[in-house]
Amino acid sequence: MSFSALGLSDEIVRAVSEQGYTSPTPIQAQAVPAVLSGGDLMAGAQTGTGKTAGFTLPLLQRLASAPRNKINGQIPIRALILAPTRELAAQVEESVRLYGKYLPLSSACIFGGVGINPQISLLKRGVDILVATPGRLLDHMQQGTVNLQHVQILVLDEADRMLDMGFIRDIRKVLAVLPPKRQNLLFSATFADEIKKLADSLLTNPALIEVARRNSTVEVISQKLHPVDRDKKHPMLAHLIKTHQWKQVLVFTRTKHGANKLVEQLARDGISAMAIHGNKSQSARTKALAEFKDGKLTALIATDIAARGIDIDQLPHVVNYDLPNVPEDYVHRIGRTGRAGATGEAVSLVCIDERDMLHDIERFIKREIPVEVIPGFEPDPTAKPQPIQLRSGGGRHQNQGGGRGQRNAAPRKAGGGNAPTSAKPAQGQNQGQRSNGNAGQAAKPRNPANGAPNAGAGPRKPSRPQGPHGGNTGNGGGHHGQPRSQGQRNAGGGKPSALTHGGTRGK
């Protein structure tokens, strides 16, 4: 099937083909006609499936074919796209510009972490399509510098992540000022209970599309774990990079401090590395990502939220230096490799402290991760687990720098499958606390058909043909929920840990 067969205009098809894409991905093949019909849509699509093109292409078509009447001499905002982070917002707007280059439509992207006055000037000139993060959009609403009374199409991109990051109250404030008659498009990697609740209140008789198995992992990704003592993780990572001559590896740490420390350690080993997390300036994050994509950096060290804006075609290796304390994040992480039909490798360095996290992850993905002990790095069988500190930055519910206040996520049940429910945000936030971050230069959006640059999240992110879309990193955020107790982690049973048996799982 071609893009023109979907009912898209020659101008849009021309712009898409100039990016090298000829065939739509499954989400695009289903979403484009659904959006063009004018009805509401609820789409389940992991990052990396080409979902951004799934809504930007028909959105552009609908706006271009409708009357473009000025209000008081100004172009009104007719489409509003909300994204959870600065990087994703920037990438979505880049997609809008690329695919709408031959259309008489204008767009803008607003996010926090940068000065608001240039954005005010931009909005005064008028734009057809506004891409925004919730916190900064609220800033403009409170200052009366944005008019949303003429919005015809609303898109919530990565709605599950926005709820995870505590933006539900912000979203509801935005919804309250929008025209009641409009088209609503909701895209989410999962259909957790909170997402269904939001959809029920937002959508009217929506078309339902789900293009990937719920919580499925990427079959083309080779997964393995290496048991290792906590103080041997850095030497093991350096050993793996040098022994296997890895040229490009994305490494996940639990905290921002851990990411910075690992960069210094790898530098001493002669391995080029840079960190990307919420405490880094946007220019530093943009530079690190650009050098990594260009092959100038061997290792990019990232925290979970920051890595959401990384979308790199043909990324061969992902390493979980620290396991995430939220099982879904494991799937987000490993889904960054194995894209566009390529194979990928996901390696986890797991110490005794993380055995409960490992059990949660394996229950979540419904499979055991193969164990391989690296000679010379055999774990000490007498090692005792120590509690993992989750408050020191970089975790999923951690304030990633510039965060919109401290949002308290409810603790997750063992083996959880649903996103944590956010409690009320802290009071007294000032404008400088708002998170929705900063985008600097947007990475080139992923192409609709074969997953070009940039990295999303997923299985939420299977190997697949791609559409321009973003991944998203950034700030946003909240602080962590209370860690589960060991008893809670092992609720529902659990096998003895592979970590204390030289890599052989007890049954």
Secondary structure by P-SEA (a helix, b strand, c coil): cccccccccaaaaaaaaaacccccccccccaaaaaaacbbbbbbcccccccccccaaaaaaaaaacccccccccccccbbbbbccaaaaaaaaaaaaaaacccccccccccccccaaaaaaaaaacccbbbbcaaaaaaaaaacccccccccbbbbcaaaaaaaacaaaaaaaaaaacccbbbbbbbbccccaaaaaaaaacccbbbbbbccccccccccbbbbbbbbcccaaaaaaaaaaaaacccbbbbbbccaaaaaaaaaaaaaaccccccccccccaaaaaaaaaaaaaccccbbbbccccccccccccccccccccccccaaaaaaaacccccccbbbbbbbbccccaaaaaaaaaaaaccccbbbbccccccccccccccccccccccccccccccccbbbbcccccccccccccccccccccccccccbbbccccccccccccccbbbbccccccccccbbbbbbcccccccccccccccccccccccccccccccccc
